[in-house]
Amino acid sequence: MQFFRPNNKLALNIFETTKTDTTAFTKLKLKIGGNFTQDFQALSHSNNATPVIVDGVNSNQLISLTNGFNRAMANFNIDVQLADGVRMNLTLYLSTRHHEDTWVKGGYVQFDKLPFLKSEVIDNIMKNFTIRVGDYEVDYGDQHFRRSDGGNAIFNPFVENYIMDEFATEVGGEIYYHHKSGLLAMIGVTNGELDPTVLASTQKDSATGKLNVYDPAFHGKIGFDKQFNQEVRFRITGSFYIDKSAASNSLFFGDRTGSHYFFVMENTVATSDGNAWSGRYNPQFSEQVVTYMINPFLKYKGLEIFGTYEMSKGRMITEPDMRTATQYAVDLIYRFTAQKENFWFGGRFNSVKAELPLNPNDISINRFVGSIGWFLTNNIMIKGEYVNQVYNNFPTTDIRSSGKFNGMMFEAVVGF
């Protein structure tokens, strides 16, 4: 495939596809790929929430956990080289925690060349530009290139994603500019919805007092990414995403696969698919969201440092005022041996501070993770981690009040 990010170890620390053209186009080519994960969980949890009785059941009582295997997750990837510099992707979720049956994640066409225009001027311009259109994974921030996506967990040195997980597939387009100096920029526009609709709203926006409207969402990125020599690479990007009004924006709640921490901090009536995002925090910015992210990345020999600082504001349609949520995280990874880097150990600290709806006090969630792993081949990895997550300042009537979970996770991953 041309201008392609592989589904295995070869794509570690690849973010957006580059303008390096190393594959000659000869004819239409089809590539079938897949991803598979199997987890073993040994986690425990506790809380100190005030009992809340609903239909005779305490909804703040935590479900009992035991050690065991979680549901396997699998993705199916179809990539087609349609023409010189024109590639299509279609990704399906075959089995996930949230969807046990097959669902389409999304699909897009990527243009790195426009041969059908038969223009030398356009050909020269496209040496620095990439265009993507379709129902695609929104390129907000850099963390989504390192997260687990159902069965696709081969780029993640840890088992789970961030506490506040930024991921959504939306209908729209992106234009990228790449410069040989390492400068990069992107601007994109989408419909702002995971589940598009053509039905007019019947709900009133509490901020305007008028019927809700569905504005387009805008996102963008600017940064610098350069391999200075064989040992040193530095990248830093700043991103934004803005949606002024939506039917149901899901930038922080768009994952249709689910958390890899099963049932932590869930109550006794929880189900695997109905409560699929265990251990994460959704700020509920479904009506309006304005968010910014900064991501520095440094690699020196086998040492990697990846950071995130995120500042978000948003609200639900029933809220007249915006609330805030802030997240930061630091990954410290060391890969060895030299050249091959098939083994690693590392740690992550992830913290969220946010305002709950109708709650005057800020809550916070802190997570520490330690990880070790091994690439048996470019397509097979195994990893294990210890995780400890603590919930602070939640209302006593919230199941997360004085909550915490900790323990071990083990995961086997295949990607091809």
N, C-alpha and C positions, 0 to 999 in steps of 0.2 A: 504494500500500500504506500502511496505517496503522502507526505506530510501527515504521518500517522503516529499515534501514541500506542505502543504495544500493550497487551494485557498481562504482561509478566514483569519480572525483575528489571528488564531492560528499560522500563519506563520510570524507575525510581527517580524522583526529583525532576521529572519532566512535568512542566506545568502546561501552558498553552503549546500547541504544536509550533515548530519553528518554520522558517522559510528555506531551510536546507533541503534541496531537491536531490536526493541520492538514488531515486528509483526511476528508471525510464518507463514511460507508458508505451505499451505495445497493443493491448486490447483490453476489453472489459474483464475485470478480475473480481472474483468473489472470495471473501475470507470468512470462514465460520469460526467463532471462538466461544469460550465460556468461562465461567468462574464458579467455584464451589467452596463453601466453608462448612466446617463441622466444629462445634464448640463443646467443651466440657466445663460446667459451671460448679463452683464450690463457694457460694456467697451466702452471707447471713446479713440480716437487717434488724433494726429496732427503731422505736420511736417513743414519744411520751405525750401523745396527743390526747386531748379530752374526748371521751366517747361521744359519738354522734349517732343516735339510733335512727335508722331508716327502715321501715317495714320490719321492725323487730331485730334488725341486724346492726351491729356497730360498724359503720362505714369507715372508721379510723383504726380498726383492728387489722394488723398486717397479716398477709397470707403466710402460711408456713412454707419454708423452703427446705430442700434437701439437695445433696450433691447428685449431679447427673448430666446427661447429654441434652443440649437444646436442639430445637428443630434445625435441620440442615437447610442452608439457603443456597440457591443456584441462579445464575444469570445466563442468558443466551445472547451472544453478540453477532450481528451480521454487518460486515463492512463490504462495500462495493466500490471499486475504482471505475467510475462511469465514463470518464474522459481524462485527458491529460490535465492534471491539477484539479480535478473535480471528484470528490469522494462523498459517499453516503454512509451514514451509520444508522442502525436500528438496534435497540437494546430491549430485551424482554426479561422480566422477572419470572422465572419458572416456579420458584418456591421461596417464600419469605415468611417471616413471622406475621406480618400484617396481612399479606395475601397468600393463602395457601395454594391458590390456583395461579395460572399464568396470566400476567398483566404486561402490557407494553409500558416501558419506562418512557420512551420518547424516540424521536428520530430527527435527523437533520441532514442537510447537504452543505458541504464545505467547499468553497471555491478558493483555491490558491492561484489559479490561472483562469482566464476567460477565453479559451481558444475559439469558441463559436462566434466571437465578435470579429475575429480576423483583423485585429488592429495592432500594429507595432507599438503605438503609443500606449494603448491599454496594457499590452504585454509588459512593457517597461514599468508601468505604474504598479502592476500586480506583483512585481518582484519584492515589494515592501508591504503588500496588503493581503489580508485574509478576510473572507466574508463567510459568515455562517448564518443559515436561515432554517427554521423548522420549529419543532417542539423539543427544546434542548435544555440541558442542565445549565442554569444561569451562572455565568462566570463572575460571581461576586466573591471577592477575596481569593486567597490562595489555598486555604485549608481544605476546600472541597476536592482538590486534587490529591489529598492525602487521606481522605476519609474512607471508611468502609461503606459500600453501597450494596447491601444484600450479600450475594455471593462474592462480590468483588472486594476482597479485603487485602489484596496482595501489596498495595501501596501504603498500608497503614501499619506502622511498627507497634501499634497497640490494638487491643481487641475492639474498643468502642470509639465513638467520635466525641466531639466536644459536648459539654453539658448543654449549651445552647447551640443546636446543630443547624447551621445555615445550609440549606439545600432546597432547591425547587426546580421543577421543569415547567417552563412556560413557553408560549408561542410568540416568536419574535425573530429578531435578527441582531447580529453583532458584526462590527467592522473593526479589524485589528490593523495597527500599523507597527511594523518591525523595522528597526534601524540597526545597521551593522555595528554601531557603537555600543549596543546593548539596551538602548532606550526602546520602550514599548508603550503603546496606548491602545485603548479600546473604548468604544461607545456602543451601547445597545439599547434597544427598546422592545418591550414585551407587552402582552395583555395583562400582566400582573396577577394571573390566575393559574392555579394548578388544574382546576376543573372549569374550562371555559363555558360561558353561557351566552345565549342570545335573547334571554328573557329580561324584560325591563324590571327594575327593582320595584318592590312594593314597600320597602322599609325606609324610614326617615333617618337621616344622619343627625345624631344628637348635637353635633357641632354646628350644623348649618340650619337645621329645622326643615330641610328640604328632602325630597326623595333622593336616595343614594344614586350616584352615578359611577360608572366604571372607567376611570381614567387609565391611560397607558402608564406603565412603569418604566423608569429609566435606570440604567446602571452603567458603570464605567470603571476603567482601571488605567492607572499610569504607573510606570515603574522603570527599573533598571535591572538588567540581568546580564552578568558577564562572567565567563570563565577566564580568569586572568592568566593562569598557567595550569599545568597538570594537577596541582595540589590545591589551588584556591579558586573558589567560586563565591560570588556575592550577588544576592538579589534582594530588592526591596520594592514593594508595590503598595499603592494606596487605592482603595476601591470604595464605591458608593452604590447604593440602591435606594430609589425613591419611588414610592407609590402613594399618591395623595388620596385616592379613594378606590375601593375595591369591593367586589362581591364577597370575596373571602381570600385575602392574601395569605400565603402559606410559606413565606421565605424561611420561617423558623419552625415550620410544621409540615414540610413538604415531603418528608421521607416516607415512601410507601413500603419500605421493607421492615423497619423497626429496629429497636435497640438490640445489641448483643448481650445486654445484661437483662435476663429474663425475670420478670415479676418483682424486682427489687422495689421497695416502697409502694407496693400495690396492696389493695385490701382483699378480703377473703372472697369477694365475688368477682375478682378480676379474671379476664380471659387473655390468652396469648395474643390474639389478634385485636381484641377490643381495647386492650391496654398495652399496645405494642411499643411504646416509647419510654419504657421504664428507665429511671435514672437521669432522664433529660429534663430540661426546663423550657417550656414554651411560653414566651412573654405575651402571647395572645394579641399580637398587633395585626389583626385580621382586616381592619378597615383602612388604616393609614400606617405607613412605616417610612422612616428616614434613618438610614444606617450607614456607618462608615467603618472601614477596617484597614488597618496597617499590618503588613506582614513582612518582617525581615527574615532572610535566610542566609546562613553562612555555612560553607563546607570547607574544612581544611583537612586534607588527607581523609582519614576515616571519621573525623568529628563533624557532626551536623548540629546546628542550632537553628530552630524554627520558632518564630514567635508570632503572636496575634494580640492586637489590641483593637477592641471593637466598641463603638459608641452608638447606641440605638435609641430611637424614640418612636412611639407609636400608640395606637389605641384601638379599641373595638368600636363598633358602630353605636353602641349604647353609651359610650363615654364622650363627654364634650371636650375633655382635655387630654393632652399627650402624657404618657408615662415614659420613664427611662429604664434602660437595661444596659449594663456595661459588662464586657467579658474580656478577660485576658488569659493567655496560656503561653507556656514555654515548653518546647520539646528539646531535650538534650539526648542525642543518639551517638553512639560510637560503633562504627562498623569495622570489622576485621575479618580475615587477614588482609594485608596490603594487596592492592590490585583487585582481588576477587570480591572482598567484602561480603562473604556469604553468611557471616555471623554478626549479631549485634546485641548490645544491651543499652538500655536507656531509661529515661524518666520523663514524666510530664507533670506539670502543675497547672491546673485549670480552675479558674474562679469566676463566678458570676455574682453581680450585685444588681438588684432590680427592685422596682416598685410593683407590688401586687395591685390588681384592681381593687379599689375601695379599701385600701389598707394604708395607714399613714406611715408605717415603718418600713424601711428598706430590709429586704431579706438578702441572704447570701448563701451560696453553695460553693464548697471547696472540694476539689478532688486531687488526690495524688496517685500516680500510677508508676510502677516500676515494671520494666519489660525486658525479656530476653527472647532471641529468636534465631532461626537458622533457615537459610535457603538451601534445601537439599539439591535443587536444580533451579534454573531460571523460572520454572513453572510451578514449583512446589515449595511451600514454606510451612514451618510450624513455629508457633510462638506461645509464650506463657506470660502472665502478668499477675501482679498483686495490685489491687485497687482499694482505696479507702476514700469514701465520700461522706461529707458532713453537711447537714442543713442547719442554718442559723436564722433565728428571729422570725420564724413562721408563726402565724397565729396558733394558739393552743387548740383551736377547732380544726386545724388543717392536719391531714395525715402525716405531713412532712415535719411537724413540730418536733424539734430535738431529734430529728431523724438521722440515721447513718446506716451505711452498708459497707462491708469490706469482705475480702477473701481473694481466692485465686480463680483465674480463668485460663483455659488452654484452648488453642484454636489451630486447626489444620486448614490450609488454603491451597487451592489449585487455580491457576489462571493461564489461559492459552489463547 
